[in-house]
Amino acid sequence: VVHNPGSNLLLGSGIAPVARMRRAGVCVALGTDSGSGGRASVLEQARLATLLTHLTDPDADRWLTARHALAM
């Protein structure tokens, strides 16, 4: 699965359950595309991916870390 958090936010297409997918063994990569609002920085996408897990899981122990995002 390729996660494009900036594009998802810009398009209002929802928040992918990335941490849950990773725990289930799904290989998740970060990507950028034209829907990222002109921000093609993969580091910005990693930052967004980590912050968005704060909204999808109330347990901070399961949030995506910077290390996880960079590995993606």
N, C-alpha and C positions, 0 to 999 in steps of 0.2 A: 504494500500500500504506500502510495506517495502522499504525504500530508503537506498541503499548501495552506498554512494557517492565515497568512495575509490575504490570500485570495478568498478564502472562506469568509473571513470577516467583511471584506469589501463587498462581496456578493450577497452576504446575509444567508449563506447556505448552511449554517450550523457550525457546531464545534465537534470535531472528530474525537471519539473516545480513545485517544492515542495510548494513554497509560494502560487502559484496560486491554487494548489490542496487544500491546507488548507483553503484558502478563500472560495473555493467552497464547503467546508464541508467534504472533504475527510479525513478520519483518516489516518495519515501518521506516521509510526514508523521508527526509525533508526535501521539499522542492519549492521552486519559485515559478511563476508563470506571468503572463500578461495581466492576469487579474490581481496581481499583487500591488497594484497602485503605483507601478513604476519602481518599486523597491525590490531589486533583484538580489539583495544581500541575504545569503543563506544564514548569516549570523543573526540578522533581524528575524528571520523565520524561526530560528532556534529559540530566540528570546520569547517570541509570541507563543510558540508551542509549549514552552515551560509554563508561562503565565496562564494559558488557557486551561491547563489541567487543574488549576486551582478552582475553576468553575465547574468542572465535571466530576470532581470527587471531593467529598468533605474531609477525607482522611489525608492529612498532610504527609504521612509516611508513604503514600502511594503516588504522590505528585511526581511528575517528570522533573528530573534534575538537569542542570546545565550539562553535566557529564553525559547523561542519557541523550539529550538533544544533539550534542556534538557528535555522538556516536552514530546517530541517525543520518 
